[in-house]
Amino acid sequence: MSRTCDICGKHTMYGNKVSNSYNHTKRTWRPNLVKIKTELGGTTCTLRICTQCLKSDFITKKVSVVPANVGAQKAESK
């Protein structure tokens, strides 16, 4: 799998780390990718998107949300 955002196409970048004595060493910058389950076209699929796209609400997460007080209601009914 490539380290690429499925939404914006952000990918690994290469360059040099420069020290105080101006020595250059190779390094890489990787995007901050997360796996998100979403629904596209009626089917559930997993996408690898960067956190900037997640923060910008380009994608809506598919999450099964359980109300917080369901357990309390069951305990009261007994």
N, C-alpha and C positions, 0 to 999 in steps of 0.2 A: 504494500500500500504506500502511496506517495503521501508525503506530509504537505497536503494542499487543502485549503478550505474549499468546500464544495459550492459555496455561495459566491465569494469574491475572488477566489483564485490565489489568495495569499500563499506563498510557498517559502521554502528554505532559502535564505540568502547567505552568500559567502563573502568574506572580506578578511581584513587583517586586524589583529589586536595590536595596538601600538603602546609600548611601554614608555616610562619616563625617559629612558635613554634612547628612545626612538627605534627600538628593535621591533621588527614586524614578525608576527607569527600568525599562521592561518587559523581562522575560527569560523564558526557558523552561527547564524541566528535562526532559530526555529520559531514558527508561529505557535501561539498558544491554542491548540486545537482540543475540542471536546466532542464526544460522541453524543448525539441528540437523536432520540426517536421522535419522528414527526409523521404526519399523515399527508401524503401527496397523491392526489387523484383517487382517493378512497382506499389506498393501501398504505400500510405502515412500513416505513423504511428508516434505516439508521443513516444519519449524515454526520460527516466530520466537518464541523464549522469552527471558525475562530471565535474567540470570546467577544470581539468587537461586533461581529454580525449577530451574535446572540444578544448582546446588550442593545443593539439597534432595532430589535424586534423584526428582523427579516423573516424569522421562522417562529412558529408557535409550537411549543413542546406538546407531545402527546403524553399526558400524565393521568393516571387513574387517581382521582382525588377522593379521599374518604373524609367525610365531615368529622371535625374534631370531637364532637360530643356524642358520637354514636355509642361508644362504650358506656357513657354515663346514662344514656337513655335506657339501655338494656338493664343496667344495674337497678335503676329506679322502678322498672316494670316488674321486677321479681318480688 
